[in-house]
């Protein structure tokens, strides 16, 4: 039977079962943003739910207004590992709270949710009828009822070993849905301007939540690309701008990413994306610039920095420079001169990024960025660090058997001092190792193919010899 304090109600947060490692970081950022102190009953590890005690529904609606990982939230009336336990708990709840049922003529419906197991509609109706003892006085209304009640059966995470009976049963009143519809709204399939590395909308929105973007915040993406992170930040009220060294990308002149598209349309740009989503008023601008060179005034203060730096795999890691000694640009070349570029290593990119964030973020402002690595070599001391920035979240997205990238969230807790420019790092050259590993894999495949061809030829020659001898 559920037990709650007089001041708190019990709620069930139910999550979409994707990007599992990001749930806690996103939700904890939202709780911190709204100064919500909650009492956790069951914390999500890999299972898709979180049970908490909160003061009232207003707090739940605040959380649901931002959470992208969240499917829905229930006021939890009953819970049990066995069906009988659930029904006993629910009957006790209805007796204890009889005053909320008596005289309540609002329409209602009961929906059945199952996790990791499918039931027919007839079976679901049978489960619904088992709750006929509830003292509900209003009419049943299947479309847009006043109250939606939800019964959930949780069968674990392994679809290959589904138990006969659920591990957990839940019953409660629906309070709010999360922001899952934003994923479809901001889909790359329908977006005007995209590129090879445009960020998935769900991850972009999660980044915006971990950056704690609120109305009026000023947000920068220093490796802006096609502006996916600006779109997500503006969705939550941020005023956004960015920089990128790629002139052709920012002017929409690169090769189209979509297979069916032969040439870029004239109006493809980040600004066009903002117009598409009705966010033009929150878009400041983008600038063609080399992040390794100082551009902004020293007193620039930002509420958040969100970015996905290039790794040197699908996008080049470049900065302005030359290998020549004492290069000279003639006066007649100045107007048409295109600066040469040299490699901008990951170590230097993250050093510049963290130093920039320490200088230009406001206190408690956040840097949210991706960091690539090899999974078998991961240790936390491999991550970038700065004396003014605290690492508050670290989530992994697996990319392959060998590689992943981690979404790192830093909070600025003090202003930098003169001796703070040194960065504590133990970074592996991701690009160099990635291509070395890829070349090694290709060699292994070529060797296997050559061995297989030799084996087949040997078998063929043996077969011919045996046929001749016969």
N, C-alpha and C positions, 0 to 999 in steps of 0.2 A: 504494500500500500504506500502511496506517495505521502510524504510528510513535508510540509512547508511552514515557514515562519509566518506570523501574521502580517509582516510588512511586505513580503515577497511572494510572487507567483512563479510557478514553474513553467518553463517554456521549452519547446523542442525545436531546434534549428535543423532542418533537413537540407543536405547539400547535393548538388549535382556530382556525379561520380567521375570527375575529370579534373586534371591538375590538382590531384589530391594533396601534394606537398605544399600547395599555396594557400590552403584554406585557413590554417591557423594564423599565418602572417597577415592575411588580408583582414580577417575578423578582429584580431588584436589591434591592428592599426585603426580600424573603425571605432572600437571601444575606446582607445586612447584619444582619438580625435574628438569624440563626443563626451569625454570624461565620464564614461560609464563604468561603474564598479559593479561587477557581477560575481555571483557565487556559482562556481562550476560544480555540477553534479557528475556529469559524464563528459569527458573531453574527447574530441575526435582524434583518433590516430589514423587508422585506415577506414574504419566504419564511417558511414555517411551522415552521422547525426551528432548533435551536441546538445546536452541537457543543461540548462542554466536556470538560476533563480534571479528574477529581475523585478523592479518595483511595480511597473505597470505597462500597458500596451503602448503608451507614447514612446517609451524607450525602444520597444520592439520595432515600431514604425520607423524610427530614426535609423536603426541598424539596417532594416530591410530597404530603406531608400537608397542605400549605397552598395550593399553586398552583391557581388556578381557571382560568387561561388554558391550562394544560397538559393535554393529552389523555393522554399516556403518556411513559415514559422507557425507553430501551433501553440495555443495555451494547453499544456498537457494536463488532461483530466485523470488519466489512468495509464498504468504501465505494468507489464508482467511477463515473465519468461514463459509461462504457460497460459493457455487461453482462459482457464478457470481463474487464474490469478488476476488476469486483466479484468474479467467480468466482476469478480468480487470487489476489486479496487474501484471500478466504475460505479457499481451499485452503492458502495460506501460514499463515494464522492457525491452522487446525486442526492443521498440522504442528508449529508452534511451541508450541502448547498441548495437545499430545496427551495429557498427563497428566490434563487435566480431562475428557477423553472416555472414556479406558480404564476399564472397569469400572463406568461410570455407567449403571445400569439404570433410571433414572427415566423415567417416561412423558413424552412430548413431543408437540407439534403445531407446525406451521408455518402462520402466517397471512400473507396477502398484503394489503398496503395500497397503494392508488394515490391520488395527489393530482391532481385535475383531469382524470381519465380513468377511464372505467368498463370493467370486463372481466366477461365471463360467468364462472360458476363453473367451467366446463370449462377456460377459459383460465387461471384461477387455479390449478387443479390441475396444469396443464401447467408453470406456472412453479415450483410447489412441487417437482415431480418433477425439475427441473433441479438440485436440491440433494441428489440421492441419494448423492453422493460423501462427504457428511459422515459421520464415524465415530460415528454415534449408535447406541448399543447397546440403548436402552430401547424399549418398545412405543409405537406411536402411539396417542394417546388424545385424541379431539376435544373431550371435555367434561371440564373441570377437570383438565388434565394437570399434572404436576409442573413442567414447563418449557415456556414458550411462546417460540417463536422467530418473528421477524417480518422479512418482506421488504417493502421499501418502494420504490416507483417514483414519482419526483417529476417531473411534466410541466409545471411552471411555474404561473403564476397566471391566464393568459388562457384562459378556456374557449372563446373564439372562434378561437383560433389554437393548437390543441393539436399539438405536434410528433409525428412518427412514433415517435421514440425518446425515452425519458426524459432529462431533464437530469442527474439524479442517481439512483443506486441505493444502497440501504442494506440491511444485514443485521445483526441482533443479537438479543440475548436480552432479553425483556421483564423489566423490573425492578419498575415500579410505575405505577399510573394516577394522574392528578391528581384534583382534587376537583370534577369536572364534575357529579357526581350531586347536589351541594348546590344547584345551580341549579334542578333539578327539585323537590328537597325543599322549597325556600323559595319556590316559584312563587307569584306573585301571584294566579294563577287559583284556587288552593285556599286562599289565606290568608283568615283570618276577617275582618280589618279592614284595608281599604285606602282610599285617597283618590285625588284627581286627580293628585297628584304623588308617589305612592309609588314609591320607587326600585327599578328593575330588580334582581333578586337578584344577577345576575352582577356588575354594577357595584358593588353594595353590598359584596359579598365582596372584590372587588378593592380597594375603599377600605379595608376592614379590614386587608388584607394590607399596603397602603402605610402604614397607620397603625401597623403592626407590633403588632397586638393579641395579647397572650399571656394565659395563665391568671392571673387575679387583677388584671389591669389595670383601672383606673377610667376609664371613657369617657363623655364628655358630647357630646350633640347639642343645641346651643342653638336650633335651628330644627327641632324633632323631627317635626312633622307626624304621620304615622301610624306612625312608629317603625321604618321599614325598616332604617335604619342601626344601630339598637339590636339588631335581630334578627341582623344579620350580625356585629356585634362580639361578641355573646354566643355565637355559634356557635364562636368561637375562644377562649372562656373569659373575655371581658371582663365586668366588672360595669358595667351601663349605666344612665344616667339622662338626662333631657332637659328642655328648657323650650320653650314656644311661647306666643305671645300669643293664639292662636285657642282660646278657651274651648270653643266648640262642637265643634271638631275633636277636642280631647283627651278630651272626654266622649262622643264618638261620636254627635253629634246633627246633623251636617251631612247634606246630601242624599247618598244612596248613589251610588257611582260605577258600579256594575254596572247595565247596562241592564235586566236581568231583575228587579232588586231595587227595590221601591217605597219601603220604609222601612227604616231601620236596625234591627237586632236590639238588644235591650236590653243584651246583654253584649258588644257590639262595643267593643273598646278595644285599646290597646297591650298591656296586661296579658294580654288574651285571646290575642293573637298569641304572646306568650311562653309561655303555657300550652300552646298548640297544638304548639309545637316543643320542649316539655320544658325550657324555659330560665327558668322562673319564679325559680329560686334565684339567677340572675344579673341579675335585673331589680330595680333599686332603686326608681325611681318617675319620674313626670313632673310638672312644675309649670307652671301657667299663669303666665307672667311675660313682661315686656317686656325684651328683651335689652339695650336701650339704657340701662336703669337698673341700678345695682349691686345684686346680690342675694346673692352668696356672701361668705363670710368671706375676708379678705385672705390667710389662710394656706392656702386650698384649693389642693391640688396634684392635677393630673390627669396620667394617663399618655398620653392621646390625646384629641383633639377631632375628631370626624367630623361634617360637616354639609353640607347643600345649602341655602344661604340662598334666600329667595324673590327672584324677579327682577321681580315686578310684572306678570307676564303671566298665568299661571294662578292665582297666589296673590298677594294684596295685600302690598305692602311698607309696613307700618304700625308706628307706635309711639304710645304714649300721649302726648297733648298737646292743645293747643287754640290756636286763632288769637285767642281773646278776650284782652283786656288785663285783668289782675288778676281772673281768674275766681274766683267764690265759690260754695261748696257749702253750702247751708243744712243745719242740723243734722238736720231731719226727712227730708232727702234722702239722708243719708250711707249708711244701710243698704241702700238699693236703687239707689244711684248706679252707673251704668255709665260708666267713663271714656271721654271722646271720644278720637279718634285722628287723627293727622296722618301725612303721607307720611314714610317712612323711606327716604331715598334710598340707592342702592347704594353710593355713595362712603362714606356714613356707616356703613352696615352693615359694610363690609369694614374700615373704620378701627377700629370697635369690636371686630370679630372678631379682628383681628391684635393689638390692644392687650390684649384679654382673654387671648389665647393666650400672649402674652409674659409676662403676670403670673402665670397659673395653671398653665401646663404645667410639668412637671418638666424638668430639663435632659435633653436628647436626646428629650424627648417630641415628638409630631408632631401637626400640624394638617393635616387632609385636607379640602379643600373644593372646590366647583365655582365656576367664574367664567364668566359669559356674555359674549360679545363678537361683534362683526361681523368676519367672516373677512377681508374686504379691508382692514381697518384694523388688523389685529393686529400689534403689536410687543411684545417682551418688557418694555419699559419701561412698557407700559400695565397691567401686572399689579401687584396690591397688594404692598407690601414693608414690612418692619419691621427695624430695626437688630439685633434679637435673634433673628430668624428667617431661616434659610437655605432658599431654594427648592431642593429636592432632586429634584423630579420635576414634569413638566408635560406632560400628555397631552391630546389633542384628541378630542372626540366631535362629529362634524358633525351639525347639526340641520336645516339647510336650505341652499339655495344661498348664502344671505347670512350665516347665523348658525351659531355653534357654541358649545360650552362646554368649558372646560378644567379638568381635574382637577389641582389644585395641591396639592403636598405640601411642607409646611414642617417643618424641624426646629429646635427651640430650642437654641441653642448657648451662650447666656449669659443671666444675669439682667438685667432692665431697670434702667436708671438714670433719674434724674429727667428728663434731657433726651431720653429715648428715645421720648417719647409722640408725637413728630411722625412721620407716616407719609409715605413717598415714594410718590406716586401720580400717575398721569396717566390717570384713568378717564373713559371716555365714559358718558353717561347712557343705559344700554342700553334701559331701558323707553321713554323719550321717543323715542329714535330708532327703536325697533322699531315703535311705533304710527304714527309719522310715515311710515316706509317702507311699512307695511301700507296706510295711507290713500293714499299715492302709487300703490301697485300697484293698488288698487281704482279710483282715478281713471283710470289707464291702461286698465284693463279696460273701464270704462264708456265711455271715448272710443273704444276699438276697436269695441265693440258698436254705438255710435251711428254710427260711420263705416260699419260693415258694413250697418246698417239703411238708411242713406242711399244706399249703393251699390246695394243690392237694389231700393229704391224707384225709383231712377234707371233701372235696367235694366228694371224692370216698366213704367214710364211710356214708355220708348223702344220697348219691345216692343208696347205698346198703340197707340202712334202709328203704328208701321210697319204694324200689322194694319189700322188705319183707312184709311191711305193706299192699301193694296192693295185 
